[in-house]
Amino acid sequence: MKKEVKNTIECEECKELELKVVKLEDEKLIIENQLKKALADYQNLSNNSEKRNELRFFQTRKNLAESVIPSLDSLTLAIDASKDINLDENGKSWLSGIAAIFQSLSRSFEDFGLKQYLPEKGTKFDPNIHEAVAMVGEGTSGEIYGLAQPGYILDNTVIRPARVVVSK
C-alpha cells in the first residue's frame, strides 16, 4: 500500500508539472506573438520614417529649385540679349565669364537632379509638361510652335512646365 500512495503522489506531481509546462508554453507563445508584433511595428515605423525623410528631402530640393529657376531664367535672358549688343573685348571677356558661371550652375543643378526641358518646335502639346502662353495660326494644330521659357523637371516631377506657343 505504501507503494501505491507513493505512485499516486508522483502522478499528482506529474500532472502539476504537466500543467505548469502547458502554462509556460502558452506564456511563451504570447510573448513570441508580442515580440513579432513589436518587430513588425518597428519595421513599419522605420519604413514610414524613411519615406517621410525622402519626401522631406525631395521637398527641400524642390523648394531650392523653385527659388533658383527665376535666376537661371534671368541669366539666360541676359546672355541671349548680349548677342545683340556690340561689346568691346573687355565686355566680351566679362560675358564669357558670366556664360561659364551659368554653365557651371546648370551642370551643378543637373547633378542635383534638376533638368531643363526645352521642347522642340513640332512637338505635340502635352498639358502635363507644357503651359500654353499664346496661340498662333501657323503650323500644325496642337503642336508647339515656339518656346517662351524652358521647363524644369526634378526627379521626373515637373517643377515648372515649359511655357510654349501653340499652333491653333
Backbone bond lengths (Angstrom), bond angles and torsions (degrees), N, CA, C in turn:
res aa  C-N    CA-C-N  psi(-1)  N-CA   C-N-CA  omega(-1)  CA-C   N-CA-C  phi
1 M - - - 1.417 - - 1.515 111.19 -
2 K 1.282 114.27 -32.34 1.440 119.65 178.71 1.519 110.76 -60.89
3 K 1.303 115.97 -39.79 1.443 121.26 179.82 1.519 110.30 -66.36
4 E 1.302 118.98 -38.45 1.447 123.69 -179.16 1.523 110.94 -65.48
5 V 1.300 118.61 -40.55 1.463 123.13 178.34 1.528 108.94 -64.74
6 K 1.337 115.01 -41.79 1.459 118.76 -179.23 1.531 110.52 -64.30
7 N 1.325 119.50 -42.44 1.460 123.29 178.10 1.517 111.15 -63.20
8 T 1.307 117.26 -38.78 1.453 121.66 179.16 1.528 110.13 -64.61
9 I 1.318 116.11 -41.93 1.467 120.89 178.86 1.527 109.05 -65.17
10 E 1.320 117.30 -44.24 1.457 120.54 179.78 1.523 110.62 -63.03
11 C 1.311 118.08 -38.50 1.454 121.90 179.33 1.528 110.68 -65.67
12 E 1.317 116.28 -40.35 1.459 119.83 177.42 1.522 110.50 -64.54
13 E 1.321 117.32 -39.63 1.461 121.17 177.43 1.528 110.26 -65.19
14 C 1.336 115.52 -38.49 1.470 119.99 177.88 1.514 110.45 -63.32
15 K 1.318 117.11 -43.37 1.460 121.04 179.60 1.526 110.46 -64.20
16 E 1.325 116.66 -41.09 1.458 120.20 178.36 1.529 110.36 -63.68
17 L 1.334 115.06 -44.29 1.468 119.39 178.67 1.528 110.70 -64.15
18 E 1.311 116.39 -40.09 1.457 120.60 178.98 1.525 110.28 -63.49
19 L 1.322 117.98 -41.83 1.466 122.00 176.64 1.531 111.13 -62.84
20 K 1.342 115.69 -40.61 1.460 119.38 178.23 1.530 110.88 -64.15
21 V 1.341 117.29 -40.14 1.463 121.58 178.92 1.521 110.16 -63.31
22 V 1.326 117.13 -45.46 1.466 121.57 179.30 1.531 109.61 -61.20
23 K 1.327 116.31 -44.75 1.466 120.95 179.58 1.535 110.86 -62.09
24 L 1.328 116.64 -43.36 1.468 120.88 179.19 1.525 111.32 -65.87
25 E 1.339 117.40 -37.66 1.466 120.20 177.54 1.526 110.52 -65.44
26 D 1.336 117.37 -39.64 1.471 121.37 176.16 1.526 110.56 -62.16
27 E 1.317 115.90 -44.98 1.470 120.16 178.71 1.529 110.45 -62.96
28 K 1.323 116.30 -39.29 1.466 121.32 178.77 1.531 109.93 -61.80
29 L 1.339 117.27 -44.67 1.465 120.87 178.69 1.530 111.18 -62.10
30 I 1.315 116.04 -41.57 1.471 120.34 178.63 1.527 110.01 -61.43
31 I 1.320 116.71 -46.19 1.466 121.20 -179.87 1.529 110.73 -64.77
32 E 1.348 116.89 -41.59 1.467 120.09 177.51 1.522 110.78 -60.76
33 N 1.331 117.58 -43.65 1.470 121.26 179.08 1.526 111.26 -64.48
34 Q 1.339 116.08 -40.31 1.462 119.29 177.46 1.529 110.53 -63.85
35 L 1.318 116.37 -40.02 1.455 121.11 178.87 1.530 110.77 -64.98
36 K 1.337 116.69 -44.11 1.468 120.58 178.43 1.528 110.77 -62.11
37 K 1.331 116.87 -41.44 1.464 121.14 178.66 1.528 110.37 -65.15
38 A 1.324 116.74 -42.95 1.468 120.65 179.08 1.525 110.27 -63.70
39 L 1.312 117.96 -40.20 1.459 121.73 178.40 1.525 111.02 -65.27
40 A 1.325 116.84 -43.21 1.469 120.91 177.68 1.533 110.44 -63.38
41 D 1.333 116.68 -42.68 1.470 120.67 177.19 1.527 110.71 -60.47
42 Y 1.329 116.22 -42.39 1.465 120.50 179.66 1.528 110.26 -63.62
43 Q 1.330 117.11 -44.44 1.462 120.37 179.89 1.527 110.89 -63.63
44 N 1.324 117.45 -41.32 1.468 120.61 176.98 1.524 110.94 -63.11
45 L 1.310 116.54 -43.85 1.454 120.73 178.35 1.526 110.79 -62.20
46 S 1.309 115.99 -43.26 1.461 120.60 179.11 1.527 110.96 -62.13
47 N 1.339 117.19 -45.59 1.469 121.28 178.29 1.521 111.32 -62.86
48 N 1.322 116.93 -45.28 1.465 120.48 179.42 1.518 111.10 -63.06
49 S 1.316 116.30 -40.06 1.462 120.92 179.17 1.524 110.24 -63.99
50 E 1.316 116.73 -42.17 1.461 121.20 178.72 1.529 110.63 -63.54
51 K 1.330 116.82 -43.62 1.474 120.33 178.81 1.527 110.93 -63.22
52 R 1.338 116.53 -41.34 1.471 119.94 178.34 1.525 110.84 -63.75
53 N 1.324 116.84 -40.34 1.463 120.49 178.71 1.527 111.34 -65.07
54 E 1.337 116.48 -41.85 1.465 120.33 177.66 1.523 110.29 -62.75
55 L 1.325 116.80 -43.94 1.461 120.67 178.91 1.523 111.10 -63.75
56 R 1.327 117.04 -41.64 1.465 121.45 178.38 1.531 110.47 -63.87
57 F 1.334 116.61 -41.56 1.462 121.29 178.77 1.528 110.13 -64.16
58 F 1.334 117.09 -44.57 1.462 120.65 178.20 1.524 110.03 -61.96
59 Q 1.329 117.41 -44.33 1.464 121.01 -178.67 1.530 110.89 -62.23
60 T 1.324 116.91 -38.67 1.466 120.93 177.73 1.524 109.95 -64.36
61 R 1.327 116.72 -45.11 1.469 120.59 177.96 1.516 110.96 -63.81
62 K 1.323 117.09 -39.39 1.465 121.40 179.17 1.529 110.13 -64.18
63 N 1.336 117.39 -44.29 1.460 120.66 178.94 1.527 110.91 -61.91
64 L 1.334 116.55 -41.43 1.456 120.03 177.75 1.527 110.33 -62.77
65 A 1.326 116.25 -45.54 1.469 120.52 179.74 1.528 110.60 -59.70
66 E 1.318 116.38 -46.21 1.468 119.87 -179.00 1.523 111.93 -62.56
67 S 1.320 117.45 -31.87 1.462 119.66 -179.97 1.529 111.87 -78.99
68 V 1.339 117.88 -23.84 1.461 121.49 -177.07 1.531 112.41 -92.27
69 I 1.303 118.08 -27.55 1.462 121.78 -175.64 1.533 112.33 -53.99
70 P 1.331 120.80 -45.64 1.472 119.05 178.60 1.535 112.98 -59.17
71 S 1.319 117.22 -35.83 1.474 120.23 177.82 1.524 110.68 -67.78
72 L 1.330 116.95 -40.24 1.463 120.31 176.93 1.526 110.22 -62.91
73 D 1.337 116.45 -40.76 1.468 120.46 176.67 1.524 111.26 -61.22
74 S 1.327 116.70 -44.11 1.468 120.91 -179.39 1.520 111.32 -63.69
75 L 1.332 116.65 -42.50 1.469 119.63 177.38 1.530 110.72 -62.37
76 T 1.329 116.63 -42.14 1.463 120.54 178.72 1.519 110.56 -60.37
77 L 1.340 116.61 -46.75 1.467 120.55 179.04 1.524 111.33 -61.97
78 A 1.321 117.22 -41.94 1.463 120.64 -179.60 1.529 111.15 -64.22
79 I 1.313 116.49 -44.09 1.466 120.12 179.66 1.528 110.31 -64.96
80 D 1.338 116.67 -43.33 1.467 120.47 179.15 1.522 111.29 -65.10
81 A 1.314 117.35 -41.22 1.470 121.24 -178.84 1.521 111.35 -67.23
82 S 1.305 117.56 -30.01 1.465 120.68 -177.47 1.529 112.17 -67.19
83 K 1.313 117.26 -18.26 1.465 120.74 179.64 1.527 111.20 -67.12
84 D 1.335 116.87 -23.78 1.463 121.51 -179.92 1.531 112.92 -92.11
85 I 1.327 116.83 2.86 1.458 121.59 -176.89 1.525 108.84 -109.15
86 N 1.338 116.35 137.81 1.459 120.56 174.55 1.518 108.40 -79.88
87 L 1.309 115.87 111.37 1.456 120.85 -179.57 1.524 109.45 -108.13
88 D 1.333 115.56 143.19 1.458 118.54 172.75 1.525 108.33 -77.35
89 E 1.310 117.17 -177.85 1.466 121.01 -177.63 1.524 112.00 -60.03
90 N 1.330 117.89 -40.59 1.466 120.62 177.93 1.531 110.86 -62.61
91 G 1.322 116.13 -43.55 1.470 120.70 178.74 1.516 111.96 -63.53
92 K 1.332 115.76 -41.52 1.472 119.98 178.16 1.521 111.05 -64.86
93 S 1.317 115.64 -39.83 1.459 120.40 178.25 1.534 110.15 -64.42
94 W 1.314 116.22 -44.15 1.466 121.61 178.68 1.532 109.73 -60.80
95 L 1.345 116.01 -47.14 1.464 120.91 179.96 1.529 111.06 -62.08
96 S 1.307 116.90 -38.28 1.462 120.68 178.25 1.531 110.35 -62.26
97 G 1.327 116.46 -39.45 1.468 120.56 177.40 1.515 111.63 -65.55
98 I 1.328 116.73 -42.04 1.469 121.12 177.99 1.530 110.06 -62.54
99 A 1.338 116.35 -42.47 1.472 120.37 179.13 1.531 110.18 -63.93
100 A 1.323 117.49 -38.20 1.469 120.60 178.75 1.527 110.44 -66.46
101 I 1.326 116.83 -40.37 1.473 120.46 177.05 1.525 109.72 -62.62
102 F 1.330 116.25 -43.18 1.464 120.22 178.77 1.530 110.82 -60.75
103 Q 1.321 117.35 -44.48 1.471 121.06 179.12 1.527 110.77 -62.79
104 S 1.328 116.64 -40.72 1.469 120.75 178.49 1.531 110.88 -63.36
105 L 1.330 115.90 -44.17 1.467 119.70 177.30 1.525 110.97 -62.32
106 S 1.315 116.40 -43.48 1.471 120.51 -179.89 1.521 110.90 -60.44
107 R 1.336 116.92 -44.32 1.473 120.34 178.45 1.531 110.67 -63.22
108 S 1.334 116.14 -41.78 1.469 119.96 179.55 1.519 110.68 -61.28
109 F 1.326 116.80 -43.31 1.460 119.38 -179.89 1.523 111.73 -70.20
110 E 1.325 117.68 -30.93 1.467 119.50 174.55 1.522 110.11 -66.04
111 D 1.343 117.00 -41.23 1.469 120.50 176.83 1.523 110.36 -62.52
112 F 1.304 116.38 -30.62 1.458 124.84 -179.34 1.536 110.90 -77.75
113 G 1.349 116.19 -12.01 1.463 121.00 177.91 1.517 114.17 107.39
114 L 1.338 117.57 -2.38 1.471 121.34 -179.23 1.517 108.61 -93.70
115 K 1.317 115.50 119.53 1.467 120.25 -179.35 1.525 109.97 -118.46
116 Q 1.318 113.91 140.24 1.461 120.11 176.65 1.528 107.71 -82.90
117 Y 1.333 115.59 139.58 1.460 120.63 -179.64 1.517 108.34 -117.26
118 L 1.337 115.99 118.43 1.466 122.53 -179.02 1.534 108.97 -118.85
119 P 1.337 117.46 92.93 1.471 118.63 179.73 1.528 110.90 -67.41
120 E 1.307 115.67 144.44 1.461 120.83 -178.96 1.522 110.81 -89.09
121 K 1.319 115.13 154.68 1.462 121.62 175.95 1.529 108.10 -59.04
122 G 1.328 116.03 134.74 1.456 120.89 -179.86 1.515 113.53 96.15
123 T 1.332 117.10 -9.40 1.460 120.86 176.91 1.526 109.02 -70.08
124 K 1.319 117.40 141.40 1.455 121.02 179.05 1.533 109.61 -66.83
125 F 1.320 116.98 134.74 1.461 122.67 179.80 1.525 109.68 -66.45
126 D 1.319 116.70 129.51 1.460 123.45 178.26 1.523 107.73 -127.46
127 P 1.332 117.95 111.63 1.468 120.22 -176.85 1.533 114.35 -63.19
128 N 1.334 117.24 -13.52 1.466 120.06 177.53 1.532 112.44 -74.78
129 I 1.327 115.91 -27.28 1.465 119.53 -177.72 1.523 113.36 -126.41
130 H 1.333 117.06 -4.17 1.462 121.45 179.90 1.522 110.23 -123.94
131 E 1.316 114.91 150.40 1.461 121.63 172.86 1.526 106.59 -126.21
132 A 1.330 116.10 119.60 1.463 120.10 -179.40 1.525 109.01 -78.14
133 V 1.333 116.09 123.47 1.465 120.41 178.54 1.524 111.24 -107.05
134 A 1.334 116.44 -14.70 1.470 120.86 178.21 1.525 108.42 -162.09
135 M 1.337 114.06 162.79 1.459 119.82 176.41 1.524 108.37 -129.83
136 V 1.325 115.82 146.25 1.465 121.64 177.83 1.519 108.80 -128.34
137 G 1.307 115.05 157.32 1.461 120.23 -179.50 1.512 113.64 -83.81
138 E 1.282 118.05 -5.14 1.465 122.02 -178.07 1.528 110.66 -91.96
139 G 1.327 116.26 161.52 1.460 120.90 175.86 1.516 113.12 82.08
140 T 1.320 115.58 -176.61 1.455 122.79 -179.06 1.526 109.55 -84.95
141 S 1.316 116.27 132.88 1.461 122.16 -177.46 1.530 111.73 -56.68
142 G 1.332 115.66 134.27 1.457 121.33 177.16 1.514 114.81 83.53
143 E 1.330 116.50 4.47 1.463 120.20 179.00 1.517 110.06 -108.80
144 I 1.305 115.17 158.22 1.460 120.93 179.14 1.522 108.84 -74.89
145 Y 1.315 114.91 129.55 1.459 121.29 179.36 1.535 110.76 -97.79
146 G 1.330 116.31 -33.79 1.455 119.78 -178.96 1.520 110.88 -161.22
147 L 1.330 115.52 169.28 1.461 122.31 -177.83 1.522 109.49 -113.49
148 A 1.334 116.78 127.34 1.461 121.10 175.60 1.526 110.24 -94.49
149 Q 1.323 117.98 -43.94 1.462 123.50 178.38 1.516 108.75 -148.93
150 P 1.326 116.67 141.78 1.463 118.53 178.59 1.526 111.19 -69.11
151 G 1.310 115.10 157.74 1.463 120.84 174.33 1.518 108.84 -95.84
152 Y 1.320 115.54 166.15 1.461 120.91 178.43 1.520 109.41 -132.96
153 I 1.333 114.37 137.04 1.461 121.88 -178.32 1.525 108.24 -125.87
154 L 1.326 116.16 131.63 1.467 122.36 177.58 1.520 107.74 -118.96
155 D 1.322 116.64 114.36 1.470 121.57 179.50 1.532 112.27 49.30
156 N 1.310 117.17 50.96 1.466 123.66 178.73 1.525 113.74 66.55
157 T 1.328 117.75 15.20 1.460 122.17 175.81 1.520 107.59 -114.89
158 V 1.326 116.09 126.38 1.460 120.15 -179.76 1.532 108.86 -71.00
159 I 1.330 115.56 119.07 1.460 121.21 177.03 1.522 108.91 -88.35
160 R 1.320 114.80 -42.38 1.464 119.79 173.29 1.518 107.55 -143.72
161 P 1.330 117.21 126.30 1.461 118.88 178.57 1.530 110.15 -68.17
162 A 1.317 115.97 152.06 1.457 120.29 175.38 1.532 107.57 -67.26
163 R 1.311 115.60 130.09 1.478 120.83 179.61 1.521 107.19 -90.46
164 V 1.349 114.74 119.04 1.463 120.02 -169.82 1.516 111.96 -130.94
165 V 1.346 113.70 161.75 1.453 122.86 171.58 1.526 106.06 -100.62
166 V 1.316 116.68 130.12 1.461 121.56 -173.49 1.536 109.74 -114.06
167 S 1.323 115.34 144.23 1.472 121.15 175.97 1.526 109.11 -78.70
168 K 1.343 115.55 138.84 1.471 120.42 178.02 1.506 110.64 -71.70
